[in-house]
Amino acid sequence: MKICARTAVVVAVVGAAATLAAPASALPAFTTAAKTGPVVGTSSKLVKVTVGHHAAFDRVVFRFTGGRPGWNTHFVARPTQDGSGAPVSVIGSRYLQMSFFPSGAPNFNYLWRVTPRFRTLKQVRSTGDFEAVVSMTAGLRYKAPYRVFGLTSPYRIVVDFRH
């Protein structure tokens, strides 16, 4: 019995480790194509934007409360303000427009702006909070392949830019 019990524990631990490792292998591929993602929950509000530099990619994490909005991302020739279409200055030579819906941003009277000047990611800047769509633009050094995926607990949308 003891041998069987120990074997069961080892199998359970190995199985748990395999389960934890599975999400990393399930990440989407890096491409330059437009991407979309589903809504999870309702009434999302953007509350935090963070960035990080990793060996193979630069990362932006958008944190939401109340749910995770859907997303639409694509490269644009130049950043513009939602609603007015006025040009917005963003550091970089290529621009990825990221729209989150339905969503809002509390206190959007100020502009979200993060300027890490990483290898690939130069700046992330808000470009709108209009008709339940929050828009952000990433300024990049070049048209980098990227991936987007959503997480829960807390609700987040992650955008990685490959070097």
BELZIUR-V600087 format. One record per residue. N is the residue number from 1. RES is the residue in one small letter. SS is DSSP state (@ for helix, = for strand, . for the rest). OMEGA is omega in whole degrees, -180 to 180 (999 if undefined). Layout:
# BELZIUR-V600087
n = (N,N)
res = (RES,RES)
ss = (SS,SS)
omega = (OMEGA,OMEGA)
This chain:
# BELZIUR-V600087
n = (1,2,3,4,5,6,7,8,9,10,11,12,13,14,15,16,17,18,19,20,21,22,23,24,25,26,27,28,29,30,31,32,33,34,35,36,37,38,39,40,41,42,43,44,45,46,47,48,49,50,51,52,53,54,55,56,57,58,59,60,61,62,63,64,65,66,67,68,69,70,71,72,73,74,75,76,77,78,79,80,81,82,83,84,85,86,87,88,89,90,91,92,93,94,95,96,97,98,99,100,101,102,103,104,105,106,107,108,109,110,111,112,113,114,115,116,117,118,119,120,121,122,123,124,125,126,127,128,129,130,131,132,133,134,135,136,137,138,139,140,141,142,143,144,145,146,147,148,149,150,151,152,153,154,155,156,157,158,159,160,161,162,163)
res = (m,k,i,c,a,r,t,a,v,v,v,a,v,v,g,a,a,a,t,l,a,a,p,a,s,a,l,p,a,f,t,t,a,a,k,t,g,p,v,v,g,t,s,s,k,l,v,k,v,t,v,g,h,h,a,a,f,d,r,v,v,f,r,f,t,g,g,r,p,g,w,n,t,h,f,v,a,r,p,t,q,d,g,s,g,a,p,v,s,v,i,g,s,r,y,l,q,m,s,f,f,p,s,g,a,p,n,f,n,y,l,w,r,v,t,p,r,f,r,t,l,k,q,v,r,s,t,g,d,f,e,a,v,v,s,m,t,a,g,l,r,y,k,a,p,y,r,v,f,g,l,t,s,p,y,r,i,v,v,d,f,r,h)
ss = (.,@,@,@,@,@,@,@,@,@,@,@,@,@,@,@,@,@,@,@,@,@,@,@,@,.,.,.,.,.,=,.,.,.,=,=,=,.,.,=,=,=,=,=,=,=,=,=,=,=,=,=,=,.,.,.,=,=,=,=,=,=,=,=,=,=,=,=,.,=,=,=,=,=,=,=,.,.,.,=,.,.,.,.,.,.,=,.,.,.,.,.,.,=,=,=,=,=,=,=,=,.,=,=,=,.,.,.,.,.,.,.,=,=,.,.,.,.,.,.,=,=,=,=,=,=,=,=,=,=,.,.,=,=,=,=,=,=,=,=,.,.,.,.,.,=,=,=,=,=,=,.,.,.,=,=,=,=,=,=,=,=,.)
omega = (-178,-180,179,-180,179,178,180,179,179,178,180,180,178,178,178,179,178,179,180,-178,-175,-177,-180,180,-178,180,179,179,174,175,175,-179,174,-178,176,179,-174,174,174,-177,-179,172,-179,176,175,-177,-177,175,178,180,177,178,180,-176,-174,-176,169,-173,169,177,176,-179,-176,170,176,-179,177,-179,169,179,176,-180,177,177,178,180,178,-180,176,178,176,178,-175,-175,180,179,177,179,178,179,179,178,173,-171,175,176,-180,180,-179,-173,-21,-179,175,177,178,178,-178,177,175,-179,171,178,176,-175,-177,-176,177,-179,-179,-179,-179,-178,171,-176,177,177,174,171,-168,176,176,175,173,-179,177,176,175,174,-175,177,179,-180,-173,170,-177,174,179,175,-178,177,177,178,0,180,-179,168,-176,176,179,177,-178,178,999)
